[in-house]
């Protein structure tokens, strides 16, 4: 630990190139891990090299802005910087057709309206009837918009070396600084209630993905289903959670 600390000091104080190179190499496995987690949920049209480039930029940004005096592990901070860089890059590339984006918004609204009315999760059939589409059309849109659901729930921002936003509240709090403002607490409570209302399979996918930190391929093995099915369950869960967050925001 003392050995690595000397590199941090060299980088923080003097921007020593050797120290910077060491730290980049030291945390490349984290970059590779996050890339793997993202790629399993992305459409085939997204190039892995593009994701790697965005992730690498996020790591460099984290190294540049990290303050070791704060009560926050670099791995935690870098994870959010890397995720944020990837998601911002994908958002700016506007990879999702507007027609699909519009359908996703309608599905989110349907979840929000129906689940507010029922006070519980609704079925695919109920959502399909409400929207006037078939169940197959609903599932097709959900599959096409897998990343859209993730991006909308992961609107991450960074202030003073600490991540904020909706997505990080799903993560294990033991890895995150305990400092929270009132808005974060309200959001966390709303998100916890929304997670509790998820159908059992979707709730299990959320738990395995964000608490156990399993990749979708590993979750598929645990549940004995296909990776595409896990991705679909994950997408539906994210759409429900985002709908709950949006409904709470609009009601304030």
Phi and psi in degrees as a GROMACS rama.xvg file:
@    title "Ramachandran Plot"
@    xaxis  label "Phi"
@    yaxis  label "Psi"
@TYPE xy
-62.2632  -38.0675  UNK-2
-60.2866  -47.3142  UNK-3
-69.0616  -34.2731  UNK-4
-59.1693  -35.6505  UNK-5
-63.6915  -34.5353  UNK-6
-69.5202  -40.8671  UNK-7
-60.4337  -42.6562  UNK-8
-63.9801  -41.961  UNK-9
-63.0054  -38.0198  UNK-10
-74.6814  -45.9161  UNK-11
-66.0902  -41.2066  UNK-12
-85.2667  -42.4606  UNK-13
-120.462  -2.20058  UNK-14
51.7807  45.5265  UNK-15
-62.3984  119.164  UNK-16
-56.4159  -38.2974  UNK-17
-64.8702  -39.8163  UNK-18
-66.6843  -41.5332  UNK-19
-63.0849  -42.1058  UNK-20
-63.4764  -40.8001  UNK-21
-61.7254  -46.1378  UNK-22
-66.3056  -37.5232  UNK-23
-61.8089  -48.4874  UNK-24
-62.0095  -37.6838  UNK-25
-61.9016  -34.7363  UNK-26
-109.134  9.13757  UNK-27
-61.5229  -35.9287  UNK-28
-58.1694  -33.0756  UNK-29
-65.3946  -41.5791  UNK-30
-60.0954  -47.6855  UNK-31
-61.0667  -41.0852  UNK-32
-61.9746  -45.5925  UNK-33
-68.5298  -36.0757  UNK-34
-61.5511  -43.7867  UNK-35
-59.8844  -41.7002  UNK-36
-65.3911  -37.744  UNK-37
-72.8085  -44.3511  UNK-38
-61.8517  -32.2262  UNK-39
-67.3843  -20.5105  UNK-40
-103.172  -3.60768  UNK-41
-94.4075  150.854  UNK-42
-65.6619  156.812  UNK-43
-64.1666  -19.0655  UNK-44
-71.4147  -16.0979  UNK-45
-83.9519  124.121  UNK-46
-79.411  131.835  UNK-47
-62.983  -35.0868  UNK-48
-64.019  -34.2428  UNK-49
-65.5791  -41.6777  UNK-50
-65.6109  -40.8737  UNK-51
-62.6008  -40.8617  UNK-52
-63.1264  -44.1434  UNK-53
-64.2089  -41.1896  UNK-54
-64.5229  -40.7267  UNK-55
-63.6682  -40.2902  UNK-56
-61.8651  -39.5349  UNK-57
-63.5501  -39.2802  UNK-58
-64.7494  -45.8213  UNK-59
-62.2025  -38.8168  UNK-60
-64.2203  -40.3482  UNK-61
-64.1992  -43.3989  UNK-62
-63.2188  -35.4807  UNK-63
-72.6143  -35.2541  UNK-64
-105.626  -7.89798  UNK-65
-66.5194  136.6  UNK-66
-111.781  103.763  UNK-67
-65.9559  -12.2425  UNK-68
-79.0848  -16.224  UNK-69
-77.114  153.693  UNK-70
-81.7186  68.36  UNK-71
-153.01  128.913  UNK-72
-70.5437  145.376  UNK-73
-62.925  -38.6601  UNK-74
-56.8148  -40.8634  UNK-75
-66.3328  -48.6047  UNK-76
-63.3504  -44.5452  UNK-77
-64.2771  -37.5065  UNK-78
-56.7354  -45.4031  UNK-79
-72.1998  -35.2276  UNK-80
-65.7264  -41.3838  UNK-81
-67.3383  -47.3752  UNK-82
-58.8401  -44.7777  UNK-83
-61.6439  -40.5845  UNK-84
-64.3556  -42.2484  UNK-85
-64.6963  -48.2442  UNK-86
-66.4318  -41.4983  UNK-87
-61.6127  -41.9998  UNK-88
-62.8158  -42.5339  UNK-89
-68.1825  -38.2363  UNK-90
-64.5757  -43.8163  UNK-91
-70.3054  -25.9525  UNK-92
-75.2599  -14.4347  UNK-93
50.8947  51.664  UNK-94
-71.7516  -21.5428  UNK-95
-90.0376  124.644  UNK-96
-56.8977  144.489  UNK-97
-59.11  -35.0152  UNK-98
-62.2097  -40.4134  UNK-99
-70.885  -39.9261  UNK-100
-59.5311  -41.1964  UNK-101
-65.2029  -39.6378  UNK-102
-63.3441  -39.6362  UNK-103
-62.0082  -43.452  UNK-104
-60.8345  -38.7382  UNK-105
-66.8351  -38.312  UNK-106
-66.2519  -43.6089  UNK-107
-59.2864  -43.879  UNK-108
-62.9588  -39.3271  UNK-109
-62.5871  -45.1153  UNK-110
-59.0337  -45.2183  UNK-111
-62.5165  -47.7923  UNK-112
-65.9628  -50.5511  UNK-113
-67.6469  -39.877  UNK-114
-76.1046  -25.3336  UNK-115
-70.4358  -40.7658  UNK-116
-65.7117  -42.6867  UNK-117
-88.1264  -21.8765  UNK-118
68.1639  20.902  UNK-119
-157.93  169.616  UNK-120
-66.8924  149.448  UNK-121
-110.77  159.23  UNK-122
-86.7767  165.395  UNK-123
-59.6558  -37.4932  UNK-124
-62.4532  -43.5677  UNK-125
-64.4326  -41.4722  UNK-126
-66.037  -41.9961  UNK-127
-62.0274  -45.0423  UNK-128
-62.6968  -43.5783  UNK-129
-60.0503  -40.0692  UNK-130
-86.8874  -12.4577  UNK-131
72.229  34.0593  UNK-132
-127.919  169.63  UNK-133
-82.5714  162.784  UNK-134
-62.9505  -37.163  UNK-135
-63.4379  -39.6318  UNK-136
-64.7454  -39.0176  UNK-137
-61.8272  -49.3112  UNK-138
-65.6346  -35.0739  UNK-139
-63.9361  -44.0664  UNK-140
-65.7284  -41.2252  UNK-141
-61.0566  -42.4352  UNK-142
-66.0656  -41.3817  UNK-143
-66.0601  -29.2585  UNK-144
-105.321  28.8708  UNK-145
-55.0922  -46.6457  UNK-146
-71.3995  -34.3926  UNK-147
-57.3715  -41.5697  UNK-148
-63.9295  -40.4632  UNK-149
-68.799  -42.3783  UNK-150
-63.2411  -41.7527  UNK-151
-68.2609  -28.949  UNK-152
-87.4899  -15.2959  UNK-153
-113.744  51.6578  UNK-154
-81.4811  74.6562  UNK-155
-80.4888  139.998  UNK-156
-130.444  163.725  UNK-157
-132.796  128.123  UNK-158
-135.221  126.321  UNK-159
52.6116  46.7796  UNK-160
66.9883  19.0975  UNK-161
-129.878  130.263  UNK-162
-72.6157  147.083  UNK-163
-140.166  162.939  UNK-164
133.709  -176.673  UNK-165
-81.1259  -41.8408  UNK-166
-61.948  -40.9947  UNK-167
-67.0127  -16.9554  UNK-168
-75.3668  -15.5132  UNK-169
-78.5059  -26.0645  UNK-170
-70.7196  166.891  UNK-171
-64.6658  118.172  UNK-172
-64.5803  -19.2771  UNK-173
-66.109  -19.2291  UNK-174
-96.9589  4.27673  UNK-175
-127.481  146.08  UNK-176
-56.3042  137.856  UNK-177
-74.7188  -6.74416  UNK-178
-67.2209  123.233  UNK-179
-138.74  144.32  UNK-180
-96.5995  175.763  UNK-181
-61.066  -39.3646  UNK-182
-61.062  -41.8845  UNK-183
-62.4733  -40.669  UNK-184
-64.0067  -42.6498  UNK-185
-63.7805  -42.2305  UNK-186
-63.7255  -41.3861  UNK-187
-62.9719  -42.5148  UNK-188
-63.9893  -43.3141  UNK-189
-62.8398  -43.8511  UNK-190
-65.4423  -40.1924  UNK-191
-62.0283  -42.4447  UNK-192
-64.4229  -40.4209  UNK-193
-65.2399  -40.643  UNK-194
-63.5686  -40.8596  UNK-195
-63.3871  -29.674  UNK-196
-83.8197  -9.37813  UNK-197
-60.9034  147.086  UNK-198
-56.13  152.231  UNK-199
-55.5496  -43.6714  UNK-200
-66.0902  -40.2774  UNK-201
-67.7679  -39.0125  UNK-202
-63.8327  -38.7786  UNK-203
-66.5161  -41.4161  UNK-204
-62.3227  -43.5184  UNK-205
-61.0955  -43.5337  UNK-206
-63.637  -46.7425  UNK-207
-68.2697  -33.7707  UNK-208
-77.891  -43.4736  UNK-209
-103.351  -24.4398  UNK-210
-96.792  -45.4115  UNK-211
-86.3117  -13.8076  UNK-212
57.9733  40.576  UNK-213
-85.3887  149.023  UNK-214
-76.5767  161.203  UNK-215
-62.1182  -31.927  UNK-216
-64.0113  -38.6919  UNK-217
-70.9212  -38.751  UNK-218
-63.8076  -38.6475  UNK-219
-60.1154  -39.5718  UNK-220
-66.2597  -42.0541  UNK-221
-62.4883  -42.0301  UNK-222
-89.6799  -6.53742  UNK-223
57.9357  44.5164  UNK-224
-132.254  174.747  UNK-225
-76.1123  159.557  UNK-226
-63.2338  -37.4824  UNK-227
-63.3857  -34.4994  UNK-228
-68.8761  -40.7962  UNK-229
-62.9906  -43.7909  UNK-230
-59.9371  -39.9865  UNK-231
-65.6553  -44.1032  UNK-232
-62.7061  -41.8198  UNK-233
-61.1872  -44.8229  UNK-234
-63.0178  -43.5779  UNK-235
-63.9123  -39.595  UNK-236
-62.5443  -44.1618  UNK-237
-64.8136  -37.8054  UNK-238
-64.556  -41.9685  UNK-239
-64.1005  -44.8795  UNK-240
-65.3588  -42.226  UNK-241
-65.3962  -38.4059  UNK-242
-61.9134  -40.2214  UNK-243
-64.9744  -41.7393  UNK-244
-66.3365  -41.9568  UNK-245
-65.2512  -41.611  UNK-246
-63.1736  -40.9412  UNK-247
-63.9315  -42.107  UNK-248
-63.0598  -42.7621  UNK-249
-69.066  -27.8654  UNK-250
-82.1472  -8.90148  UNK-251
